Amino acid sequence: MALEERQAKILINKAGGTAGPEAKSYRVALPSAWMKALGIHENDREVTL
């Protein structure tokens, strides 16, 4: 499989619930083609980072 690079932005949100006032949540949206290639789907979403 060839290595592909793309530019992306980090999504940053204020954390809610019982999180502290300065807490933030970070996310990166990944292309669905990458998810398919990695074998990640709705019924098997656990990954090791």
N, C-alpha and C positions, 0 to 999 in steps of 0.2 A: 504494500500500500504506500503510495507516495505521500510525503509530508506536505500538507497545505497550510498556508498562513493566511490569516485574515485580521483586519483591524476591528476592534470591538471596544465598546465603552462599558465600564463597570456601573451597574445600577446600584445606587446607594439610597437607602430609605431609613427613616427613623424607626427604631424597633418599638413595638407596642407592648401592651400587656404589663407585666411586672418588671420590665427592663428599666434600667436607670435612665435618667433624663438625657444623658449624653450617648446612650447606646445606639448603634447603627447596625443595619443589616446590609450585606454586600452580595450581589449576584452578577453572574455573567450569562447572557443568553448564547447558547451554542446552536449552530446550524443542525437541522434535523438529519442531514446527510452524515454528519459526524456521529450523531447518536446512533444511527443505524449501523454505521461501520464499527462502533464500539460495542454493539449488542445491547444497548440501553433502550428499554421500552417501558411502557406504563406498568407492566406487571413485574419488572425487574429493574428498579431504579437505584439500587445501592451501589456505590462506588467507593474505591479507596483513593484518597487524594495524597 
